[in-house]
C-alpha cells in the first residue's frame, strides 16, 4: 500500500506563484505515472498535469505555459510549480499516483487565488 500526502497549498494573489509537493511512502516497488488533478466547487475533478516514469509530461490547455510538473524519483515525490496564478485556478488539488498496479490519491491541498 502507498500513502500519498500533498503539501504547499495556500492563499495567493492573482499573478503569484505556489509550489505543490506530493510525497509517496509505504511498501512500494515501482511508481509509474504521477499527476495532479483539481476540483473547483460545483465542478468535476479535472486533470491538471501528469508525468510518466520516463519524464514525459502532459498538461491541461488551461495551465500550459504557467504550470510545470516535475518529479524526483529518488524521493518518490512529484511537484507542481504554479506561476501566473488566476482566480479560476482556485480549487482543491489532488495528487494521483499509479504504483504497483494500483491507483492512489492524496487527501487534497487547497489553493485559493484572490483577484
N, C-alpha and C positions, 0 to 999 in steps of 0.2 A: 504494500500500500504506500502511496505517496501523499505527503502533506504539502499543500500549496498555500503560501502566505504572501499577500501583497502588502506593499508599504509605499508611502510617498504621496498620497493624495492630499488634498487641501483646498484652500480658497486662494484664488489668484485673480488679479485684474486682467481684463482683456488686453491681449498683446504680450502677456507674461509667459513664463515657462514653468513647467513642472517635470519631474522625472519620477516615474513609477518603477518599482522593483518588484520582482516576484521570485521568491526562493522556493526551491523544491527540496524536500527532505524525505527520509524514510528509506525503506528497503527497495531501492530501485536498481534495476540492471541497466536499462537503456532508456534515455529520453529522446523522443523523436521531435515532432513539431511542438512549438511553444507559441502562444499567441495572446493577444489582448482583445477583449470584446467590451462593449459598453452598452448600458441600458439607461436611457433617459426616462423620466416619469411619463407613464402612459404610452411608452413606445416599446417595440420589440428589441430584444438584445441583438446587436449587430457586430460583425467583425470590424475591428479597427486595423489590426496588422498581425501578421504571423511570420514565423521564421522556421525554416527546416533545420535539421541537424547539420546540414551542409552549409547553412548560412543564406539560403535563398529566401528572399523576403517578398511579402505581398501586402499591399495597403489598400484601404478603402479610398475611393476617389476624394472624399471629403477631407482627408488628412494628408494626402500626398504633398510633399514639399514642406510640410510643417512638423510631422511626427517622424521619429526614427526608432525602429525596433532593433535591438541587438541582444546577444546572449553571450554568457561566459560559461562554457561547458564545464570548466574545471570547478566552478562554483554552483553548477545547476541553477543558474539564475538568468532571467530574462528581464530586459529593461525596456521602457518606453519613454523616450525623450520627447516631450511635447513643447513645441515653441509656437509663438504667434497664436496663443490660445484665443478662442472666440467664445462668446456666451453659449453658442449652440454646442460646444464641446462638453457642457455641463452634463454629467452622468455618473453612474456608478461603473467603475472599470473593473473588469474581471479577467483574471489570468486563467488560461486554459492550457493544460499540458497533456500531451499524449505520451504515455510511458508504459512500457511493458505490456502493450496491447490494451491498456485502459485509458480512459479519459478522466482527468481530474480538474476540478475547478477550485479557485480560491474563494474567499469569502467576500471579496469586493473592496475597492478603495474609492471613496467619494471624491470627485473632482467638481469644484464649483468655480465657474468663471463669471466674474461680475463685469457689468458694462460700465 
